Amino acid sequence: MTPPWEFLLDEAAFQSILPPEHARFARPIREGLSLFLGGLPPEQQVSIVRAQAQLPASASFSQRLGILARSSPVLHKVGQILARDKRLPLELRLYLSELESLPPVVSQPVLEQAIAQELGPLDRLGITLGPAIAEASVAVVVPFDRNQSSSGPSSNGQTTTAGVFKILKPGIEQQLDHELRLLTQVGEQLDRRCQALQIPELDYEDAFSQAHVKLLDEVQLENEQRHLVEAKAFFADEPRVQTPELLEHCTKRVTCMERLSGGKVTDHGLFGGRQKRELAALLGEALIAAPVFSKREDPIFHGDPHAGNLFLTDDGRLGILDWSLVGRLGADVRRMIVQISLAAVVLDARGVALRTAELAAPQRPDETALKAVAEKWVACVRRGRFPGLSWLVAMLDEAVQQAKLRVPEDLMLFRKSLLALEGVVMDVGDRTGLIDRTLNMEFMRHFAVELPQRWFHPPFSHRFATQVSNFDITHALLGAPTALASFLTGHALDAIESCQGKASNTMNVSH
């Protein structure tokens, strides 16, 4: 008999941990999670109940959610994403941050047997395994030493190579596939109950199906092995960044790679404010600015930059681990992002709406609603908010909800990566807005480098790291006076409205 989940999934408790603006999602979250848990294999459900029963009666809802997330690779992944979201209560974030690097649960003999099944007898390869050092949502990391014969006048005939094996947990492929199918069923239910639950009609089934495809990459270790080689080449000219080097002895279930020595960037031990800000800026440069301003047609970006995958190495570099989940930020998407920001800079709401619609997948958004969203967010620019990446993401989020905008799959993943990274950067640098500031500085740096080359490019050429053509620059400059006038007029109107409001309040008080 499968357990009812009402004992754990309390709607009021969900409301207490959600940001006020998202409290209305407590009920759909509870219903969706109940459907998901109820579809798990009976033995897994019983294991979840036992884990909850072992907690003291005084355990908080946040603690129970943290323990629940450990029971499922899908919930584990969601928990890692939310662990650094500053909108959530600190207690919940602390419990979820434990998911970033859990102690191994799979026994050492099972791991040794699984690796030997993939590679053959380890003693013949000169490999000696150490105790497992970490367990993630789908895999376990096991260190090793390998003795190899060497030659040379100063050699003793042996050299030792240190590395790690990343091996999939037994049965994880079937478990993840089953859970992702359940996630699609949750999307189907939300689509059917949008009106009853009073949530936006967003085609949740399609969104969860896209997540299904991406998350399956987590268990496709051959893909990760290719990504490791590509990431090493991508950061070849950046000495401050280190990615693990791929080593021999890789299979479909085992990735063999260099071991990076260090610790999580959030546990950096840095005391100087300048050092913290430099590390936070490097996170933004490497994981966001590098793909955004890349000259490659489809640059790779890390799809899962939670703190457990980001190391400060012993020699002071940024180590980026786990390249199983990646996306590609195509030139067309980057160009359109720049066009949206340029239209916002000159306060062109119509241009913002048109460019945003061009980002959409084949299905066209609601143009009237999209125009209203664009006007709202351009008004924010007129009041002084810079149309950087955080502005763009917030605008796109609202366009998705209000205008049924459907953005490309990789752009959705980039949004998720940014969400995960924002919290990490704040924890490292202890300041908000660091990613936007870093992007602005990188834009100006690339733009300065491009200036001499612009004399030799046609007006409409976008073959620049900034994705800005000479025509774009001219158009922005021509629109600047009108934008400035509108900006000043807007501030004047805001001041008048503020004064009128204060006067009205004063009259009400006097009466």
C-alpha positions in Angstrom: 0.0 0.0 0.0 1.5 3.3 -1.0 1.4 6.1 1.6 -0.7 9.3 1.3 1.5 12.3 1.2 -0.7 14.8 2.9 1.3 14.2 6.2 4.3 15.8 4.5 3.0 18.2 1.9 1.1 20.9 3.8 -0.1 23.8 1.6 0.3 26.4 4.4 3.9 25.2 5.0 4.7 25.7 1.3 3.2 29.2 1.5 5.5 30.0 4.4 8.7 29.2 2.5 7.7 30.8 -0.8 8.4 34.5 -1.6 5.2 36.5 -1.1 4.9 37.1 -4.9 4.9 33.4 -5.5 2.7 32.2 -2.5 -0.1 31.4 -4.9 2.0 28.6 -6.3 1.9 26.7 -3.0 -1.1 24.6 -4.0 0.1 23.5 -7.5 3.5 22.7 -6.0 1.8 20.5 -3.4 -0.4 18.8 -5.9 2.4 18.2 -8.4 4.8 16.9 -5.7 2.1 14.6 -4.4 1.5 13.1 -7.9 5.3 12.7 -8.4 5.9 10.9 -5.1 2.8 8.8 -5.6 4.1 7.5 -8.9 7.5 6.3 -7.5 8.0 2.6 -7.0 6.5 1.4 -3.7 9.8 0.4 -2.2 11.2 3.9 -2.9 8.1 5.5 -1.3 8.5 3.3 1.8 12.2 4.4 2.0 11.1 8.1 1.9 8.6 7.6 4.7 11.2 5.8 6.8 13.7 8.6 6.3 11.0 11.1 7.4 10.1 9.0 10.4 13.7 9.0 11.6 13.5 12.8 12.0 12.5 14.2 15.4 8.9 15.3 15.7 10.2 18.9 16.1 11.9 18.8 12.6 11.0 21.8 10.6 9.4 21.8 7.2 12.6 23.0 5.6 14.6 20.1 7.1 12.0 17.6 5.9 12.2 19.0 2.4 16.0 18.8 2.5 15.8 15.1 3.4 13.1 14.5 0.8 15.3 15.9 -1.9 18.0 13.2 -1.2 15.6 10.4 -2.1 15.3 11.2 -5.8 17.7 12.4 -8.5 15.1 14.8 -10.0 14.3 16.4 -6.6 18.0 16.4 -5.8 18.7 18.4 -8.9 15.8 20.8 -8.2 17.2 21.3 -4.6 20.7 22.1 -5.9 19.2 24.8 -8.1 17.2 26.4 -5.3 19.9 26.1 -2.7 21.3 29.6 -3.4 18.1 31.4 -4.3 18.1 34.4 -1.9 14.3 34.7 -2.1 13.9 31.5 -0.1 14.3 31.3 3.8 17.8 30.9 5.0 17.0 27.7 6.9 15.7 26.0 3.7 18.7 27.1 1.7 21.1 25.7 4.3 19.5 22.3 4.2 19.4 22.3 0.4 23.0 23.4 0.1 24.0 20.1 1.7 22.8 18.5 -1.6 25.8 20.1 -3.4 28.2 17.6 -1.9 26.9 14.6 0.0 28.9 11.9 1.6 28.8 8.6 -0.3 26.0 6.2 0.4 26.8 3.5 -2.2 29.1 1.0 -0.5 32.8 0.9 -1.5 32.7 -2.8 -2.5 29.7 -2.1 -4.9 31.7 0.8 -6.4 34.8 -1.3 -6.8 32.9 -4.1 -8.4 31.1 -1.7 -10.8 34.4 -0.1 -11.9 36.1 -3.5 -12.4 33.2 -4.6 -14.5 33.7 -1.6 -16.8 37.5 -1.6 -17.0 38.5 -5.2 -16.2 40.9 -6.2 -13.3 42.2 -3.0 -11.8 45.5 -4.5 -10.6 46.5 -5.3 -14.2 46.0 -1.6 -15.0 48.1 -0.6 -12.0 45.1 1.2 -10.5 44.5 1.5 -6.8 41.1 2.9 -5.7 40.7 5.2 -2.7 37.5 5.6 -0.6 34.7 7.4 -2.5 34.8 11.2 -1.8 31.4 12.5 -3.0 28.0 11.4 -4.2 25.9 13.5 -6.6 22.4 13.0 -7.9 23.3 10.3 -10.4 27.0 9.4 -9.8 29.7 8.8 -7.3 33.2 10.1 -7.4 36.0 7.7 -6.5 39.7 8.7 -6.4 42.5 6.5 -7.7 46.3 6.3 -8.1 47.8 4.6 -11.1 51.4 3.4 -11.3 53.0 3.5 -14.8 56.3 2.4 -16.1 58.6 5.3 -17.1 62.1 5.7 -18.4 64.8 8.3 -18.2 68.2 8.9 -16.4 66.5 10.1 -13.2 63.6 7.8 -13.2 63.0 4.9 -10.8 61.0 3.1 -13.4 57.6 4.2 -12.0 55.4 7.3 -12.2 52.1 7.8 -10.3 49.0 9.5 -11.8 46.2 10.7 -9.5 42.7 11.1 -10.8 39.1 10.3 -10.2 36.5 8.0 -11.6 33.0 9.3 -11.9 30.7 6.2 -12.0 27.0 6.0 -12.4 25.0 4.7 -9.5 23.6 1.2 -10.1 20.2 1.3 -11.8 20.2 5.1 -12.0 19.4 5.2 -15.7 16.1 3.5 -15.2 15.3 5.4 -12.1 16.0 8.8 -13.7 14.0 7.9 -16.8 11.0 6.9 -14.7 11.1 10.0 -12.6 11.4 12.3 -15.7 8.3 10.6 -17.1 6.5 11.3 -13.9 7.6 14.9 -14.3 5.9 15.0 -17.7 2.7 13.7 -16.1 2.9 16.5 -13.5 3.0 18.9 -16.4 0.0 17.3 -18.0 -2.0 17.7 -14.7 -1.0 21.3 -14.3 -2.1 22.0 -17.9 -5.5 20.4 -17.1 -5.9 22.4 -13.9 -4.6 25.8 -14.8 -7.9 27.5 -14.1 -8.7 25.6 -10.9 -5.2 26.3 -9.5 -5.2 29.9 -10.8 -1.8 29.6 -12.5 -0.7 30.9 -15.9 -1.5 28.7 -18.9 2.1 27.9 -20.0 2.1 24.4 -21.6 3.8 22.9 -18.6 3.9 19.4 -20.2 6.1 20.8 -23.0 8.4 22.6 -20.6 8.9 19.5 -18.5 9.4 17.4 -21.6 12.3 19.7 -22.6 13.7 19.3 -19.1 13.4 15.5 -19.6 15.6 15.6 -22.6 18.2 17.8 -21.0 18.4 15.9 -17.7 18.9 12.6 -19.5 22.3 14.0 -20.4 23.2 13.5 -16.8 23.6 9.8 -17.3 25.1 10.0 -20.8 28.7 10.0 -19.7 30.0 9.7 -23.2 28.5 13.1 -23.8 30.2 14.5 -20.7 33.5 13.2 -21.9 33.1 15.1 -25.2 32.1 18.2 -23.2 35.2 17.9 -21.0 37.4 18.1 -24.1 35.5 21.0 -25.5 35.5 22.9 -22.2 39.3 22.4 -21.9 39.7 24.0 -25.4 37.2 26.8 -24.6 39.2 27.9 -21.6 42.6 27.2 -23.0 43.4 31.0 -23.1 42.1 31.6 -19.6 44.8 30.7 -17.1 42.6 31.6 -14.1 40.2 28.7 -15.0 40.8 25.0 -14.8 38.7 22.2 -16.0 39.5 18.5 -15.4 41.6 16.9 -18.1 40.0 13.7 -19.6 42.2 10.6 -19.0 42.1 7.1 -20.5 39.9 4.3 -19.2 36.5 5.9 -20.0 33.4 3.9 -20.8 29.7 4.6 -21.2 29.3 4.3 -17.4 32.7 5.6 -16.2 34.5 8.9 -16.8 38.1 9.0 -15.9 39.6 12.4 -15.3 42.1 14.6 -13.6 41.4 15.3 -9.9 41.2 19.0 -9.0 42.5 19.8 -5.5 40.5 22.5 -3.6 37.1 23.2 -2.1 33.8 24.8 -2.9 34.0 28.4 -3.9 31.5 29.2 -1.1 33.9 27.7 1.4 36.8 29.8 0.0 38.2 31.0 3.3 39.0 34.4 1.8 38.9 37.4 4.2 39.7 40.4 2.0 36.8 42.1 0.3 38.9 42.6 -2.8 39.7 38.9 -3.1 36.1 38.0 -2.7 34.9 40.4 -5.4 37.7 39.2 -7.7 36.6 35.6 -7.3 32.9 36.5 -7.8 33.8 38.5 -10.9 35.7 35.5 -12.2 32.6 33.3 -11.8 30.6 35.8 -13.8 33.3 36.2 -16.5 33.9 32.4 -17.0 30.4 31.1 -16.8 28.3 33.9 -18.2 30.4 36.5 -20.0 32.6 33.9 -21.8 29.8 32.3 -23.7 27.9 35.5 -24.2 30.9 37.3 -25.8 32.4 34.3 -27.5 33.3 34.6 -31.2 32.4 30.9 -31.7 29.1 30.2 -33.5 27.7 27.9 -30.8 29.8 28.3 -27.6 29.3 25.8 -24.8 28.0 26.9 -21.4 27.8 25.0 -18.1 24.3 24.0 -17.4 24.6 23.2 -13.7 26.8 25.7 -11.9 25.8 25.1 -8.3 28.5 25.5 -5.7 29.4 21.9 -5.5 30.6 22.0 -9.1 32.7 25.2 -8.6 36.0 24.9 -6.8 38.6 27.3 -5.7 41.7 25.2 -6.4 44.7 25.1 -4.1 46.7 27.2 -6.6 43.9 29.9 -6.6 42.2 29.1 -9.9 38.5 28.6 -10.6 37.9 24.8 -11.1 34.7 24.0 -13.0 33.5 20.4 -12.5 30.7 18.2 -13.9 30.2 18.9 -17.6 27.4 16.4 -18.1 24.7 19.1 -18.5 25.6 21.8 -21.0 23.9 24.2 -23.4 24.9 26.2 -26.4 24.3 29.9 -26.8 24.0 30.3 -30.6 25.0 33.5 -32.3 21.4 34.2 -33.4 20.1 34.1 -29.8 23.0 36.3 -28.5 22.4 38.8 -31.3 18.7 39.0 -30.5 19.5 39.4 -26.8 21.7 42.4 -27.7 19.0 43.8 -29.9 16.4 43.7 -27.1 18.8 45.5 -24.8 19.6 48.1 -27.4 15.9 48.8 -28.0 15.4 49.2 -24.2 18.3 51.6 -24.0 16.6 54.0 -26.5 13.3 53.3 -24.7 11.8 51.6 -27.8 9.1 49.4 -26.3 7.8 48.4 -29.8 11.3 47.3 -30.7 11.7 45.3 -27.5 8.4 43.5 -28.2 9.3 42.7 -31.8 12.8 41.4 -31.0 11.4 39.3 -28.1 8.9 37.7 -30.4 11.7 36.8 -32.8 13.3 34.8 -29.9 10.2 32.7 -29.6 9.9 29.1 -30.7 7.6 28.4 -33.7 4.5 29.2 -31.8 3.9 33.0 -31.8 3.2 34.7 -28.5 0.2 36.9 -27.6 1.3 40.1 -29.3 -1.0 42.4 -27.3 0.2 40.9 -24.0 3.8 41.0 -25.1 3.6 44.7 -26.0 2.2 45.4 -22.5 5.1 43.5 -20.9 7.6 45.4 -23.1 6.1 48.8 -22.2 6.2 47.9 -18.5 9.9 46.9 -18.5 10.9 49.8 -20.7 9.2 52.1 -18.2 11.6 50.5 -15.6 14.5 51.6 -17.8 13.1 55.1 -18.1 13.0 55.2 -14.3 16.7 54.4 -14.1 17.1 50.6 -14.2 19.8 49.5 -16.6 18.6 46.9 -19.2 21.3 44.3 -18.3 21.0 40.6 -18.1 18.9 40.6 -14.8 16.5 43.1 -16.4 16.3 40.9 -19.6 15.7 37.7 -17.6 12.9 39.3 -15.5 11.3 40.7 -18.6 11.4 37.3 -20.4 10.0 35.5 -17.3 7.0 37.8 -17.3 6.6 37.5 -21.1 6.5 33.7 -20.7 3.8 34.0 -18.0 1.7 36.8 -19.5 2.2 36.5 -23.3 2.8 32.7 -23.5 6.3 33.3 -25.0 8.1 30.1 -25.7 11.9 30.5 -25.7 14.5 28.1 -27.1 15.4 25.1 -25.0 19.0 26.2 -24.5 17.9 29.7 -23.5 15.7 28.1 -20.8 18.8 26.2 -19.6 20.8 29.4 -19.6 18.1 31.0 -17.5 18.3 28.1 -15.0 22.1 28.4 -14.9 22.0 32.1 -14.2 19.5 31.5 -11.4 21.9 28.9 -9.8 24.9 31.1 -10.3 23.4 34.4 -9.0 23.1 33.0 -5.5 26.6 31.5 -5.6 28.1 34.8 -6.7 26.4 36.7 -3.9 27.6 34.2 -1.3 31.1 34.5 -2.6 31.3 38.3 -3.2 28.7 39.4 -0.6 27.2 41.9 -3.0 24.2 42.1 -5.4 24.4 42.9 -9.0 27.9 41.6 -9.5 27.0 39.5 -12.6 25.5 42.6 -14.4 28.5 44.7 -13.5 30.8 42.1 -14.7 28.9 41.7 -18.0 28.9 45.5 -18.5 32.7 45.7 -18.0 33.3 42.8 -20.4 31.1 44.4 -23.0 33.1 47.6 -22.8 36.3 45.7 -22.9 35.3 43.7 -26.0 33.8 46.9 -27.6 37.1 48.8 -27.2 39.1 45.9 -28.8 36.6 45.8 -31.7 36.8 49.6 -32.5 39.7 49.5 -34.9 38.3 46.5 -36.8 34.9 48.2 -37.4 36.3 50.4 -40.2 36.7 47.3 -42.3 33.3 45.7 -41.7 30.0 46.4 -43.6 27.3 48.4 -41.7 25.1 45.4 -41.0 27.9 42.9 -40.0 27.5 41.3 -36.6 30.8 39.4 -36.7 31.9 40.8 -33.4 32.0 39.4 -29.9 29.5 42.0 -28.8 27.1 41.1 -31.6 26.6 44.8 -32.2 26.8 46.1 -35.9 27.9 49.5 -36.9 24.3 50.2 -38.0 23.1 49.2 -34.4 25.5 51.8 -33.0 24.4 54.5 -35.4 20.7 53.7 -34.6 21.3 53.9 -30.9 23.2 57.2 -31.2 20.4 58.7 -33.3 17.8 57.6 -30.8 19.8 58.8 -27.8 18.4 62.4 -27.7 14.8 61.3 -27.8 15.5 58.6 -25.2 17.2 61.2 -22.9 14.2 63.6 -23.3 11.8 60.8 -22.5 14.0 59.7 -19.6 14.0 63.2 -18.1 10.2 63.7 -18.8 9.5 60.4 -17.1 11.5 61.4 -14.0 9.7 64.7 -13.9 6.3 63.0 -14.1 7.3 60.5 -11.4 8.3 63.4 -9.2 5.0 65.2 -9.8 3.0 62.0 -9.1 5.0 61.6 -5.9 4.3 65.2 -4.8 0.6 64.8 -5.6 0.5 61.6 -3.6 2.2 63.2 -0.6 -0.2 66.2 -0.8 -3.2 63.9 -0.9 -2.0 62.0 2.1 -1.5 65.3 4.0 -5.0 66.4 3.2 -6.4 63.0 4.4 -4.5 63.3 7.6 -5.7 66.9 8.2 -9.3 65.8 7.8 
